[in-house]
Amino acid sequence: MKARTPAPSPPGDKPFAARVYDAVRAIPSGRVSTYGDVAAAAGRPRAARAVGTLMANGAPRAIPAHRVVAAGGALGGYGGQEGQKAALLRAEGVLVVGRRIRNFSAVRWEP
């Protein structure tokens, strides 16, 4: 099976990763967005997995990657540090029970 190459960005546009980081920076404290929400805000609505990879492997420290969660309010991976992700979200007032966000629709922010 052939590997699929992403569509190139038009000249003068920011690279996908930069658009993702901008979208994540825009998520307010105490709110969360899904990987799919962020992908759509970055202009590639079908690239939720790519957003997850960026958050896990290369997000600069200034990016609040802990505010990006899986669909339906599951915490998602956070590079194997789900406990840390839950603690950061709780510190911002998000209610986390087990591995899910309680009242997800109330704290979901769609850019």
C-alpha positions in Angstrom: 0.0 0.0 0.0 1.4 3.4 -1.0 2.0 6.0 1.7 -0.2 9.0 1.4 1.5 12.3 1.1 -0.2 15.3 2.6 -1.4 18.1 0.3 1.2 20.9 0.2 0.3 24.2 1.8 -0.3 27.1 -0.5 2.7 29.5 -0.7 2.8 32.0 2.1 0.6 29.8 4.4 1.9 28.6 7.7 2.9 25.0 7.9 0.3 22.6 9.4 2.2 22.2 12.7 2.3 26.0 13.2 -1.4 26.2 12.5 -2.0 23.4 15.0 0.1 25.2 17.7 -1.8 28.4 17.1 -5.2 26.6 17.5 -4.0 24.9 20.7 -2.7 28.2 22.1 -6.2 29.7 21.6 -7.9 27.1 23.8 -8.8 29.1 27.0 -7.8 27.8 30.4 -10.4 25.5 31.9 -11.6 24.4 28.5 -10.7 21.6 26.2 -10.8 20.8 22.4 -10.6 17.5 20.7 -7.9 16.4 18.3 -10.4 16.6 15.5 -11.5 20.2 16.6 -7.9 21.3 16.4 -7.3 19.6 13.1 -10.3 21.4 11.7 -9.2 24.7 13.0 -5.8 24.1 11.4 -7.4 23.6 8.0 -7.2 19.7 7.8 -10.3 18.3 9.4 -9.3 14.7 8.8 -5.9 15.0 10.4 -6.8 14.3 14.1 -4.1 11.6 14.3 -1.5 14.1 13.1 -2.5 16.5 15.8 -2.2 13.8 18.3 1.3 13.0 17.1 2.3 16.7 17.2 1.0 16.9 20.8 2.8 13.8 21.9 6.1 14.2 20.1 6.9 17.8 19.4 4.7 20.4 21.1 6.9 23.2 22.5 6.5 23.8 26.3 4.5 27.0 25.7 1.7 24.9 24.0 -1.0 23.8 26.4 -1.2 20.3 24.9 -3.0 19.0 28.0 -6.1 20.9 26.8 -6.4 18.7 23.7 -8.4 15.5 24.4 -9.9 12.6 22.5 -13.4 12.6 21.1 -16.1 12.2 23.7 -14.0 13.6 26.5 -11.5 10.7 27.0 -8.1 12.1 28.1 -6.0 10.6 25.3 -2.4 9.7 25.6 -0.3 12.8 26.5 2.9 10.8 25.9 2.0 8.2 28.5 1.5 10.8 31.2 -2.3 10.7 31.6 -2.0 11.4 35.3 -0.1 14.6 34.7 -2.6 15.6 32.0 -5.5 15.0 34.4 -3.7 17.0 37.2 -3.1 20.0 34.8 -6.8 20.0 33.7 -8.0 19.7 37.3 -5.8 22.7 38.3 -7.7 24.7 35.6 -11.0 23.6 37.1 -11.9 20.8 34.6 -13.6 17.9 36.4 -11.7 14.7 35.5 -13.1 11.3 36.7 -10.9 8.3 35.9 -9.8 8.8 32.3 -12.7 11.0 31.2 -13.8 14.6 31.5 -17.1 15.0 33.3 -19.6 17.4 31.7 -17.4 17.3 28.5 -19.9 19.3 26.4 -19.8 22.1 29.0 -16.1 22.5 28.8 -15.5 21.7 25.2 -14.2 24.7 23.2 -14.6 24.6 19.4 -12.4 27.2 17.7 
